[in-house]
Amino acid sequence: MRRYEVTDEQWALVADLMPGNTRRGGRRWRDHRQVLNGLFWVLHTGAQWRELPDRYGPWRTAANRFARWRREGLFDRVLGRLQLRLDADGRLDWDLFCVDGTSVRASRSAAGARPAGQGGPLRQSPSPATTRWAARGAGGGPSSTWSWTGTASRWPPPSPPARRASASRSSR
């Protein structure tokens, strides 16, 4: 038994929740337990589906089954079953229960970055009126980033020659 794989005792708890292993298109489905072990391997390692070891079957089978089971609510039913068992054993504190509190950093492209070679990341211009209002509402003190944002008059800032021109106008 490998580290990420479901034990016989664990499988006995959830086996009856799995969809029936009926014939689809002339072939039987790959064993649900084998696919579940593959899902746990991918989720634990953070690897891409294509890196799934051969012992868990084709990666597309695991990826498709994961999507289908998630869509059909299978994981919610499994979690509910396990919660009931833990609660019956007195091992679940409902005041402190949560599934996961992990924070995952998003990639640059998820934040709106431009593809390489196209002039750096995209920048969205916040509305100066909205930004000032938000800064006042946040109590933008001197150590707050809102104080800088709230005093900004233009986004993006003018180019350096425009700054010199506006500085010479204000000194008149």
Contact map, one row per residue, 1 for C-alpha under 8 A:
1110101000000000000000000000000000000000000000000000000000000000000000000000000000000000000000000000000000000000000000000000000000000000000000000000000000000000000000000000
1111100000000000000000000000000000000000000000000000000000000000000000000000000000000000000000000000000000000000000000000000000000000000000000000000000000000000000000000000
1111100000000000000000000000000000000000000000000000000000000000000000000000000000000000000000000000000000000000000000000000000000000000000000000000000000000000000000000000
0111110000000000000000000000000000001001100100000000000000000000000000000000000000000000000000000000000000000000000000000000000000000000000000000000000000000000000000000000
1111111000000000000000000000000000001001100000000000000000000000000000000000000000000000000000000000000000000000000000000000000000000000000000000000000000000000000000000000
0001111101100000000000000000000010011000000000000000000000000000000000000000000000000000000000000000000000000000000000000000000000000000000000000000000000000000000000000000
1000111111100000000000000000000000000000000000000000000000000000000000000000000000000000000000000000000000000000000000000000000000000000000000000000000000000000000000000000
0000011111110000000000000000000000000000000000000000000000000000000000000000000000000000000000000000000000000000000000000000000000000000000000000000000000000000000000000000
0000001111111000000000000000000000000000000000000000000000000000000000000000000000000000000000000000000000000000000000000000000000000000000000000000000000000000000000000000
0000011111111100000000000000000000000000000000000000000000000000000000000000000000000000000000000000000000000000000000000000000000000000000000000000000000000000000000000000
0000011111111110000000000000000010000000000000000000000000000000000000000000000000000000000000000000000000000000000000000000000000000000000000000000000000000000000000000000
0000000111111111000000000000000000000000000000000000000000000000000000000000000000000000000000000000000000000000000000000000000000000000000000000000000000000000000000000000
0000000011111111000000000000000000000000000000000000000000000000000000000000000001000000000000000000000000000000000000000000000000000000000000000000000000000000000000000000
0000000001111111110000000000000000000000000000000000000000000000000000000000010010000000000000000000000000000000000000000000000000000000000000000000000000000000000000000000
0000000000111111110000000000000000000000000000000000000000000000000000000000000000000000000000000000000000000000000000000000000000000000000000000000000000000000000000000000
0000000000011111111000000000000000000000000000000000000000000000000000000000000000000000000000000000000000000000000000000000000000000000000000000000000000000000000000000000
0000000000000111111000000000000000000000000000000000000000000000000000000100110000000000000000000000000000000000000000000000000000000000000000000000000000000000000000000000
0000000000000111111100000000000100000000000000000000000000000000000000000100000000000000000000000000000000000000000000000000000000000000000000000000000000000000000000000000
0000000000000001111110000000000000000000000000000000000000000000000000000000000000000000000000000000000000000000000000000000000000000000000000000000000000000000000000000000
0000000000000000011111000000000000000000000000000000000000000000000000000000000000000000000000000000000000000000000000000000000000000000000000000000000000000000000000000000
0000000000000000001111100001101000000000000000000000000000000000000000000000000000000000000000000000000000000000000000000000000000000000000000000000000000000000000000000000
0000000000000000000111110001100000000000000000000000000000000000000000000000000000000000000000000000000000000000000000000000000000000000000000000000000000000000000000000000
0000000000000000000011111111100000000000000000000000000000000000000000000000000000000000000000000000000000000000000000000000000000000000000000000000000000000000000000000000
0000000000000000000001111111100000000000000000000000000000000000000000000000000000000000000000000000000000000000000000000000000000000000000000000000000000000000000000000000
0000000000000000000000111110000000000000000000000000000000000000000000000000000000000000000000000000000000000000000000000000000000000000000000000000000000000000000000000000
0000000000000000000000111111000000000000000000000000000000000000000000000000000000000000000000000000000000000000000000000000000000000000000000000000000000000000000000000000
0000000000000000000000111111100000000000000000000000000000000000000000000000000000000000000000000000000000000000000000000000000000000000000000000000000000000000000000000000
0000000000000000000011110111110000000000000000000000000000000000000000000000000000000000000000000000000000000000000000000000000000000000000000000000000000000000000000000000
0000000000000000000011110011111100000000000000000000000000000000000000000000000000000000000000000000000000000000000000000000000000000000000000000000000000000000000000000000
0000000000000000000000000001111101100000000000000000000010000000000000000000000000000000000000000000000000000000000000000000000000000000000000000000000000000000000000000000
0000000000000000000010000000111111100000000000000000000000000000000000000000000000000000000000000000000000000000000000000000000000000000000000000000000000000000000000000000
0000000000000000010000000000111111110000000000000000000000000000000000000000000000000000000000000000000000000000000000000000000000000000000000000000000000000000000000000000
0000010000100000000000000000001111111000000000000000000000000000000000000000000000000000000000000000000000000000000000000000000000000000000000000000000000000000000000000000
0000000000000000000000000000011111111100000000000000000110000000000000000000000000000000000000000000000000000000000000000000000000000000000000000000000000000000000000000000
0000000000000000000000000000011111111110000000000000000110001100100000000000000000000000000000000000000000000000000000000000000000000000000000000000000000000000000000000000
0000010000000000000000000000000111111111000000000000000000000100000000000000000000000000000000000000000000000000000000000000000000000000000000000000000000000000000000000000
0001110000000000000000000000000011111111100000000000000100000000000000000000000000000000000000000000000000000000000000000000000000000000000000000000000000000000000000000000
0000000000000000000000000000000001111111110000000001100110000100000000000000000000000000000000000000000000000000000000000000000000000000000000000000000000000000000000000000
0000000000000000000000000000000000111111111000000000000000000110010000000000000000000000000000000000000000000000000000000000000000000000000000000000000000000000000000000000
0001100000000000000000000000000000011111111100000000000000000000000000000000000000000000000000000000000000000000000000000000000000000000000000000000000000000000000000000000
0001100000000000000000000000000000001111111110000001000000000000000000000000000000000000000000000000000000000000000000000000000000000000000000000000000000000000000000000000
0000000000000000000000000000000000000111111111111001000000000000000000000000000000000000000000000000000000000000000000000000000000000000000000000000000000000000000000000000
0000000000000000000000000000000000000011111111100000000000000000000000000000000000000000000000000000000000000000000000000000000000000000000000000000000000000000000000000000
0001000000000000000000000000000000000001111111000000000000000000000000000000000000000000000000000000000000000000000000000000000000000000000000000000000000000000000000000000
0000000000000000000000000000000000000000111111100000000000000000000000000000000000000000000000000000000000000000000000000000000000000000000000000000000000000000000000000000
0000000000000000000000000000000000000000011111110000000000000000000000000000000000000000000000000000000000000000000000000000000000000000000000000000000000000000000000000000
0000000000000000000000000000000000000000011011111011000000000000000000000000000000000000000000000000000000000000000000000000000000000000000000000000000000000000000000000000
0000000000000000000000000000000000000000010001111111000000000000000000000000000000000000000000000000000000000000000000000000000000000000000000000000000000000000000000000000
0000000000000000000000000000000000000000010000111111000000110110000000000000000000000000000000000000000000000000000000000000000000000000000000000000000000000000000000000000
0000000000000000000000000000000000000000000000011111000000110000000000000000000000000000000000000000000000000000000000000000000000000000000000000000000000000000000000000000
0000000000000000000000000000000000000000000000111111100000100000000000000000000000000000000000000000000000000000000000000000000000000000000000000000000000000000000000000000
0000000000000000000000000000000000000100110000111111110101100000000000000000000000000000000000000000000000000000000000000000000000000000000000000000000000000000000000000000
0000000000000000000000000000000000000100000000000011111110000000000000000000000000000000000000000000000000000000000000000000000000000000000000000000000000000000000000000000
0000000000000000000000000000000000000000000000000001111111000000000000000000000000000000000000000000000000000000000000000000000000000000000000000000000000000000000000000000
0000000000000000000000000000000000000000000000000000111110000000000000000000000000000000000000000000000000000000000000000000000000000000000000000000000000000000000000000000
0000000000000000000000000000000001101100000000000001111111100000000000000000000000000000000000000000000000000000000000000000000000000000000000000000000000000000000000000000
0000000000000000000000000000010001100100000000000000111111101100000000000000000000000000000000000000000000000000000000000000000000000000000000000000000000000000000000000000
0000000000000000000000000000000000000000000000000001010111111100000000000000000000000000000000000000000000000000000000000000000000000000000000000000000000000000000000000000
0000000000000000000000000000000000000000000000001111000111111110000000000000000000000000000000000000000000000000000000000000000000000000000000000000000000000000000000000000
0000000000000000000000000000000000000000000000001100000001111111000000000000000000000000000000000000000000000000000000000000000000000000000000000000000000000000000000000000
0000000000000000000000000000000000100000000000000000000011111111100000000000000000000000000000000000000000000000000000000000000000000000000000000000000000000000000000000000
0000000000000000000000000000000000110110000000001000000011111111110000000000000000000000000000000000000000000000000000000000000000000000000000000000000000000000000000000000
0000000000000000000000000000000000000010000000001000000000111111111000000000000000000000000000000000000000000000000000000000000000000000000000000000000000000000000000000000
0000000000000000000000000000000000000000000000000000000000011111111100000000000000000000000000000000000000000000000000000000000000000000000000000000000000000000000000000000
0000000000000000000000000000000000100000000000000000000000001111111110000000000000000000000000000000000000000000000000000000000000000000000000000000000000000000000000000000
0000000000000000000000000000000000000010000000000000000000000111111111000000000000000000000000000000000000000000000000000000000000000000000000000000000000000000000000000000
0000000000000000000000000000000000000000000000000000000000000011111111100000000000000000000000000000000000000000000000000000000000000000000000000000000000000000000000000000
0000000000000000000000000000000000000000000000000000000000000001111111110000000000000000000000000000000000000000000000000000000000000000000000000000000000000000000000000000
0000000000000000000000000000000000000000000000000000000000000000111111111110000000000000000000000000000000000000000000000000000000000000000000000000000000000000000000000000
0000000000000000000000000000000000000000000000000000000000000000011111111110000000000000000000000000000000000000000000000000000000000000000000000000000000000000000000000000
0000000000000000000000000000000000000000000000000000000000000000001111111100000000000000000000000000000000000000000000000000000000000000000000000000000000000000000000000000
0000000000000000000000000000000000000000000000000000000000000000000111111100000000000000000000000000000000000000000000000000000000000000000000000000000000000000000000000000
0000000000000000000000000000000000000000000000000000000000000000000011111111100000000000000000000000000000000000000000000000000000000000000000000000000000000000000000000000
0000000000000000110000000000000000000000000000000000000000000000000011111111110000000000000000000000000000000000000000000000000000000000000000000000000000000000000000000000
0000000000000000000000000000000000000000000000000000000000000000000011001111111000000000000000000000000000000000000000000000000000000000000000000000000000000000000000000000
0000000000000000000000000000000000000000000000000000000000000000000000001111111100000000000000000000000000000000000000000000000000000000000000000000000000000000000000000000
0000000000000000100000000000000000000000000000000000000000000000000000001111111110000000000000000000000000000000000000000000000000000000000000000000000000000000000000000000
0000000000000100100000000000000000000000000000000000000000000000000000000111111111000000000000000000000000000000000000000000000000000000000000000000000000000000000000000000
0000000000000000000000000000000000000000000000000000000000000000000000000011111111100000000000000000000000000000000000000000000000000000000000000000000000000000000000000000
0000000000000000000000000000000000000000000000000000000000000000000000000001111111110000000000000000000000000000000000000000000000000000000000000000000000000000000000000000
0000000000000100000000000000000000000000000000000000000000000000000000000000111111111000000000000000000000000000000000000000000000000000000000000000000000000000000000000000
0000000000001000000000000000000000000000000000000000000000000000000000000000011111111100000000000000000000000000000000000000000000000000000000000000000000000000000000000000
0000000000000000000000000000000000000000000000000000000000000000000000000000001111111110000100000000000000000000000000000000000000000000000000000000000000000000000000000000
0000000000000000000000000000000000000000000000000000000000000000000000000000000111111111000000000000000000000000000000000000000000000000000000000000000000000000000000000000
0000000000000000000000000000000000000000000000000000000000000000000000000000000011111111100000000000000000000000000000000000000000000000000000000000000000000000000000000000
0000000000000000000000000000000000000000000000000000000000000000000000000000000001111111111100000000000000000000000000000000000000000000000000000000000000000000000000000000
0000000000000000000000000000000000000000000000000000000000000000000000000000000000111111111110000000000000000000000000000000000000000000000000000000000000000000000000000000
0000000000000000000000000000000000000000000000000000000000000000000000000000000000011111111000000000000000000000000000000000000000000000000000000000000000000000000000000000
0000000000000000000000000000000000000000000000000000000000000000000000000000000000001111111100000000000000000000000000000000000000000000000000000000000000000000000000000000
0000000000000000000000000000000000000000000000000000000000000000000000000000000000000111111110000000000000000000000000000000000000000000000000000000000000000000000000000000
0000000000000000000000000000000000000000000000000000000000000000000000000000000000000111111110000000000000000000000000000000000000000000000000000000000000000000000000000000
0000000000000000000000000000000000000000000000000000000000000000000000000000000000100110111111001000000000000000000000000000000000000000000000000000000000000000000000000000
0000000000000000000000000000000000000000000000000000000000000000000000000000000000000010011111111000000000000000000000000000000000000000000000000000000000000000000000000000
0000000000000000000000000000000000000000000000000000000000000000000000000000000000000000000111111000000000000000000000000000000000000000000000000000000000000000000000000000
0000000000000000000000000000000000000000000000000000000000000000000000000000000000000000000011111000000000000000000000000000000000000000000000000000000000000000000000000000
0000000000000000000000000000000000000000000000000000000000000000000000000000000000000000000011111100000000000000000000000000000000000000000000000000000000000000000000000000
0000000000000000000000000000000000000000000000000000000000000000000000000000000000000000000111111110000000000000000000000000000000000000000000000000000000000000000000000000
0000000000000000000000000000000000000000000000000000000000000000000000000000000000000000000000011111100000000000000000000000000000000000000000000000000000000000000000000000
0000000000000000000000000000000000000000000000000000000000000000000000000000000000000000000000001111100000000000000000000000000000000000000000000000000000000000000000000000
0000000000000000000000000000000000000000000000000000000000000000000000000000000000000000000000000111110000000000000000000000000000000000000000000000000000000000000000000000
0000000000000000000000000000000000000000000000000000000000000000000000000000000000000000000000000111111000000000000000000000000000000000000000000000000000000000000000000000
0000000000000000000000000000000000000000000000000000000000000000000000000000000000000000000000000001111100000000000000000000000000000000000000000000000000000000000000000000
0000000000000000000000000000000000000000000000000000000000000000000000000000000000000000000000000000111110000000000000000000000000000000000000000000000000000000000000000000
0000000000000000000000000000000000000000000000000000000000000000000000000000000000000000000000000000011111000000000000000000000000000000000000000000000000000000000000000000
0000000000000000000000000000000000000000000000000000000000000000000000000000000000000000000000000000001111100000000000000000000000000000000000000000000000000000000000000000
0000000000000000000000000000000000000000000000000000000000000000000000000000000000000000000000000000000111110110000000000000000000000000000000000000000000000000000000000000
0000000000000000000000000000000000000000000000000000000000000000000000000000000000000000000000000000000011111110000000000000000000000000000000000000000000000000000000000000
0000000000000000000000000000000000000000000000000000000000000000000000000000000000000000000000000000000001111111100000000000000000000000000000000000000000000000000000000000
0000000000000000000000000000000000000000000000000000000000000000000000000000000000000000000000000000000000111111111000000000000000000000000000000000000000000000000000000000
0000000000000000000000000000000000000000000000000000000000000000000000000000000000000000000000000000000001111111100000000000000000000000000000000000000000000000000000000000
0000000000000000000000000000000000000000000000000000000000000000000000000000000000000000000000000000000001111111100000000000000000000000000000000000000000000000000000000000
0000000000000000000000000000000000000000000000000000000000000000000000000000000000000000000000000000000000011111110000001110000000000000000000000000000000000000000000000000
0000000000000000000000000000000000000000000000000000000000000000000000000000000000000000000000000000000000011111111000011100000000000000000000000000000000000000000000000000
0000000000000000000000000000000000000000000000000000000000000000000000000000000000000000000000000000000000001001111101111100000000000000000000000000000000000000000000000000
0000000000000000000000000000000000000000000000000000000000000000000000000000000000000000000000000000000000001000111111010000000000000000000000000000000000000000000000000000
0000000000000000000000000000000000000000000000000000000000000000000000000000000000000000000000000000000000000000011111110000000000000000000000000000000000000000000000000000
0000000000000000000000000000000000000000000000000000000000000000000000000000000000000000000000000000000000000000001111110000000000000000000000000000000000000000000000000000
0000000000000000000000000000000000000000000000000000000000000000000000000000000000000000000000000000000000000000011111110000000000000000000000000000000000000000000000000000
0000000000000000000000000000000000000000000000000000000000000000000000000000000000000000000000000000000000000000010111111000000000000000000000000000000000000000000000000000
0000000000000000000000000000000000000000000000000000000000000000000000000000000000000000000000000000000000000000111111111100000000000000000000000000000000000000000000000000
0000000000000000000000000000000000000000000000000000000000000000000000000000000000000000000000000000000000000001110000111110000000000000000000000000000000000000000000000000
0000000000000000000000000000000000000000000000000000000000000000000000000000000000000000000000000000000000000001110000011111000000000000000000000000000000000000000000000000
0000000000000000000000000000000000000000000000000000000000000000000000000000000000000000000000000000000000000001000000001111100000000000000000000000000000000000000000000000
0000000000000000000000000000000000000000000000000000000000000000000000000000000000000000000000000000000000000000000000000111110000000000000000000000000000000000000000000000
0000000000000000000000000000000000000000000000000000000000000000000000000000000000000000000000000000000000000000000000000011111000000000000000000000000000110000000000000000
0000000000000000000000000000000000000000000000000000000000000000000000000000000000000000000000000000000000000000000000000001111101100000000000000000000000100000000000000000
0000000000000000000000000000000000000000000000000000000000000000000000000000000000000000000000000000000000000000000000000000111111100000000000000000000000100000000000000000
0000000000000000000000000000000000000000000000000000000000000000000000000000000000000000000000000000000000000000000000000000011111110000000000000000010111100000000000000000
0000000000000000000000000000000000000000000000000000000000000000000000000000000000000000000000000000000000000000000000000000001111111000000000000000000000000000000000000000
0000000000000000000000000000000000000000000000000000000000000000000000000000000000000000000000000000000000000000000000000000011111111100000000000000000000000000000000000000
0000000000000000000000000000000000000000000000000000000000000000000000000000000000000000000000000000000000000000000000000000011111111110000000000000110000000000000000000000
0000000000000000000000000000000000000000000000000000000000000000000000000000000000000000000000000000000000000000000000000000000111111111000000000000111000000000000000000000
0000000000000000000000000000000000000000000000000000000000000000000000000000000000000000000000000000000000000000000000000000000011111111100000000000010000000000000000000000
0000000000000000000000000000000000000000000000000000000000000000000000000000000000000000000000000000000000000000000000000000000001111111110000000100010000000000000000000000
0000000000000000000000000000000000000000000000000000000000000000000000000000000000000000000000000000000000000000000000000000000000111111111100000110110000000000000000000000
0000000000000000000000000000000000000000000000000000000000000000000000000000000000000000000000000000000000000000000000000000000000011111111100000000010000000000000000000000
0000000000000000000000000000000000000000000000000000000000000000000000000000000000000000000000000000000000000000000000000000000000001111111100000000000000000000000000000000
0000000000000000000000000000000000000000000000000000000000000000000000000000000000000000000000000000000000000000000000000000000000000111111100000100000000000000000000000000
0000000000000000000000000000000000000000000000000000000000000000000000000000000000000000000000000000000000000000000000000000000000000011111110000000000000000000000000000000
0000000000000000000000000000000000000000000000000000000000000000000000000000000000000000000000000000000000000000000000000000000000000011111111111110010000000000000000000000
0000000000000000000000000000000000000000000000000000000000000000000000000000000000000000000000000000000000000000000000000000000000000000001111110110000000000000000000000000
0000000000000000000000000000000000000000000000000000000000000000000000000000000000000000000000000000000000000000000000000000000000000000000111110010000000000000000000000000
0000000000000000000000000000000000000000000000000000000000000000000000000000000000000000000000000000000000000000000000000000000000000000000111111010000000000000000000000000
0000000000000000000000000000000000000000000000000000000000000000000000000000000000000000000000000000000000000000000000000000000000000000000111111111000000000000000000000000
0000000000000000000000000000000000000000000000000000000000000000000000000000000000000000000000000000000000000000000000000000000000000000000100111111100000000000000000000000
0000000000000000000000000000000000000000000000000000000000000000000000000000000000000000000000000000000000000000000000000000000000000110010110011111110000000000000000000000
0000000000000000000000000000000000000000000000000000000000000000000000000000000000000000000000000000000000000000000000000000000000000010000111111111111000000000000000000000
0000000000000000000000000000000000000000000000000000000000000000000000000000000000000000000000000000000000000000000000000000000000000000000000011111111100000000000000000000
0000000000000000000000000000000000000000000000000000000000000000000000000000000000000000000000000000000000000000000000000000000000110010000000001111111100000000000000000000
0000000000000000000000000000000000000000000000000000000000000000000000000000000000000000000000000000000000000000000000000000000100111111000100000111111100000000000000000000
0000000000000000000000000000000000000000000000000000000000000000000000000000000000000000000000000000000000000000000000000000000000010000000000000011111110000000000000000000
0000000000000000000000000000000000000000000000000000000000000000000000000000000000000000000000000000000000000000000000000000000100000000000000000001111111100000000000000000
0000000000000000000000000000000000000000000000000000000000000000000000000000000000000000000000000000000000000000000000000000000100000000000000000000001111101000000000000000
0000000000000000000000000000000000000000000000000000000000000000000000000000000000000000000000000000000000000000000000000000000100000000000000000000000111111100000000000000
0000000000000000000000000000000000000000000000000000000000000000000000000000000000000000000000000000000000000000000000000000111100000000000000000000000111111100000000000000
0000000000000000000000000000000000000000000000000000000000000000000000000000000000000000000000000000000000000000000000000000100000000000000000000000000001111100000000000000
0000000000000000000000000000000000000000000000000000000000000000000000000000000000000000000000000000000000000000000000000000000000000000000000000000000011111110000000000000
0000000000000000000000000000000000000000000000000000000000000000000000000000000000000000000000000000000000000000000000000000000000000000000000000000000001111111011000000000
0000000000000000000000000000000000000000000000000000000000000000000000000000000000000000000000000000000000000000000000000000000000000000000000000000000000001111111000000000
0000000000000000000000000000000000000000000000000000000000000000000000000000000000000000000000000000000000000000000000000000000000000000000000000000000000000111111100000000
0000000000000000000000000000000000000000000000000000000000000000000000000000000000000000000000000000000000000000000000000000000000000000000000000000000000000011111110000000
0000000000000000000000000000000000000000000000000000000000000000000000000000000000000000000000000000000000000000000000000000000000000000000000000000000000000111111111000000
0000000000000000000000000000000000000000000000000000000000000000000000000000000000000000000000000000000000000000000000000000000000000000000000000000000000000111111111100000
0000000000000000000000000000000000000000000000000000000000000000000000000000000000000000000000000000000000000000000000000000000000000000000000000000000000000001111111110000
0000000000000000000000000000000000000000000000000000000000000000000000000000000000000000000000000000000000000000000000000000000000000000000000000000000000000000111111111000
0000000000000000000000000000000000000000000000000000000000000000000000000000000000000000000000000000000000000000000000000000000000000000000000000000000000000000011111111100
0000000000000000000000000000000000000000000000000000000000000000000000000000000000000000000000000000000000000000000000000000000000000000000000000000000000000000001111111110
0000000000000000000000000000000000000000000000000000000000000000000000000000000000000000000000000000000000000000000000000000000000000000000000000000000000000000000111111111
0000000000000000000000000000000000000000000000000000000000000000000000000000000000000000000000000000000000000000000000000000000000000000000000000000000000000000000011111111
0000000000000000000000000000000000000000000000000000000000000000000000000000000000000000000000000000000000000000000000000000000000000000000000000000000000000000000001111111
0000000000000000000000000000000000000000000000000000000000000000000000000000000000000000000000000000000000000000000000000000000000000000000000000000000000000000000000111111
0000000000000000000000000000000000000000000000000000000000000000000000000000000000000000000000000000000000000000000000000000000000000000000000000000000000000000000000011111
